[in-house]
Amino acid sequence: MVALPIFVVIFSWALPEHELWAHFSQNLLPNLISSTAILLIGVGVGVVLLGTVLAYLVVMVEFPGRKWLEWALFLPFAIPAYVLAFVYLGVFDYSGYAQVWMREVLGLPGFDIRAGSWAIILTFVLVFYPYVYMMTRASFKRQKINMIDAGKLLGAGPIRVFFQISLPLARPAAAAGLLVTLMETLADFGVVSLFNYDTFTTAIYSAWIDFRSIEVAAQLASLLVLVAFFLIYFEKKARGQAKYYSTDIVNRKPYHAKGAVGWLISLMVLSIFMLSFAMPMLQLLIWGWTSVAEEWSAKYIDLIASTSILTTSAALITVAIATILALPDRCKQGSVWLKSVIRLATLGYALPGSVMAVGLLYGVNQISEINNYLGGESINHLIFGSIALLVFAYVSRFMAIAYSSIDASAQQIKPVFTQSARLLGASRQRLIWRVYLPMMTPGILAGGLLVAVDVMKELPATYLLRPFGWDTLAIQVYELSAEGLYERAAVPALIMVLFGALIMSIFQYLDKKSSKTS
């Protein structure tokens, strides 16, 4: 059931709309392919460079301000990509105060921030680098310090050690972070629409909203699914069988940057933090302070309530199902079929929210038509625009996040615990409640928090599937910013960022606690 949207979008080719599809393929498809490819390549290169370098610096090098910057670099997770986009548009657009100051004070010519792809790539890199940073940081912390010391004794400098020892060992983690980043970039609707940048996601919306053709939308979505699966395959082939096992935690820094070099490194890391979080937050606070009296009303109580209900319910359901899938089991260890079914259930993250939404809408519509053909009544009015369909989309989309986190905790349960409990006569139910669940709790909590953050920020699926009048903070931010009302959009954006920052603080606390335990 969780993988249902994948099959639905593939099935859409059984009912092609030849004329409309011919228009899309001849006039729009070449541009969509080129613009999407440029975006993926630019963002991919940017996040790998930025994420791995930052992770290496905070783990391996001691420099001024390292301790607080190590955790501060996680905070861009709390800012949705479309929030960062409208902040930079509001500041650096032709009528923004930055360009006005450049023209009137410095006498420099203006520029169009929406021209080309550099600005949108930079926005994605600043908001998505934490995916690579988080995973490579964990990998660097697990690398054996004596390998680096050996490289230093052989005369290798810090840069050579990074490229020849640390980076090759961290390649699987960097590849995993890159894959997640490319999936998020492929799934984005808010940023690309604000920058007027055409991608497959905007074309899906155009087919569904403008041309009222759910078949063409589903067919475009199927092409996006192929791209997503290609990325998964390419990541696995590039990674190969690379694995790295170590139980060490790097607590001693092999390098100490002193004097001017240390302060230059600190300034560089601080600049990234300022561009990706501190400056956008300051601008949101300024806009929010000037417009809160105009924008704030009783409707925000409803927006917060609807966002909280969707976030909480989706996170709880997703974590409950993922926990069941991740429970250690002898049958699962020896069953290729069961492992394949679990992998199929976690493929939803490869689907952008727009694909998930179109797949569900198209599937329900086809079921309704079959029911009508058999003499029954249409079920569209019962399912379309229902909270249940929207929550189902969230669960299907973010199952992989919860499962990967919980399964990582389950993998750390040593077989001796299970064997001891069995020898003491513990039943399967008691083994789950007394052994498995307590030991899997850190992964369950972390998975739930990550799912909650993603559900709160999810825009495409919410925009298409939400019940009539059931707006969320994400919808409010997008609609106001799309109209150029950046000051008013800052109010719901600030609420989202504060919620996200709170959730990320809890996640960092759990991560720090688990590191100490390790």
Secondary structure as GFF3:
##gff-version 3
##sequence-region A 1 518
A	DSSP	alpha_helix	4	11	.	.	.	ID=ss1
A	DSSP	three_ten_helix	12	14	.	.	.	ID=ss2
A	DSSP	alpha_helix	18	23	.	.	.	ID=ss3
A	DSSP	pi_helix	24	28	.	.	.	ID=ss4
A	DSSP	alpha_helix	29	60	.	.	.	ID=ss5
A	DSSP	beta_strand	61	62	.	.	.	ID=ss6
A	DSSP	alpha_helix	66	72	.	.	.	ID=ss7
A	DSSP	three_ten_helix	75	78	.	.	.	ID=ss8
A	DSSP	alpha_helix	81	92	.	.	.	ID=ss9
A	DSSP	alpha_helix	97	104	.	.	.	ID=ss10
A	DSSP	alpha_helix	118	142	.	.	.	ID=ss11
A	DSSP	alpha_helix	145	153	.	.	.	ID=ss12
A	DSSP	alpha_helix	158	161	.	.	.	ID=ss13
A	DSSP	pi_helix	162	166	.	.	.	ID=ss14
A	DSSP	alpha_helix	167	187	.	.	.	ID=ss15
A	DSSP	alpha_helix	190	194	.	.	.	ID=ss16
A	DSSP	alpha_helix	200	205	.	.	.	ID=ss17
A	DSSP	pi_helix	206	210	.	.	.	ID=ss18
A	DSSP	alpha_helix	214	239	.	.	.	ID=ss19
A	DSSP	beta_strand	255	256	.	.	.	ID=ss20
A	DSSP	alpha_helix	259	273	.	.	.	ID=ss21
A	DSSP	pi_helix	274	278	.	.	.	ID=ss22
A	DSSP	alpha_helix	279	295	.	.	.	ID=ss23
A	DSSP	alpha_helix	299	326	.	.	.	ID=ss24
A	DSSP	alpha_helix	330	334	.	.	.	ID=ss25
A	DSSP	alpha_helix	336	345	.	.	.	ID=ss26
A	DSSP	three_ten_helix	347	350	.	.	.	ID=ss27
A	DSSP	alpha_helix	353	373	.	.	.	ID=ss28
A	DSSP	alpha_helix	380	383	.	.	.	ID=ss29
A	DSSP	alpha_helix	387	411	.	.	.	ID=ss30
A	DSSP	alpha_helix	415	423	.	.	.	ID=ss31
A	DSSP	alpha_helix	428	431	.	.	.	ID=ss32
A	DSSP	pi_helix	432	436	.	.	.	ID=ss33
A	DSSP	alpha_helix	437	457	.	.	.	ID=ss34
A	DSSP	alpha_helix	460	465	.	.	.	ID=ss35
A	DSSP	alpha_helix	473	482	.	.	.	ID=ss36
A	DSSP	alpha_helix	486	517	.	.	.	ID=ss37
###
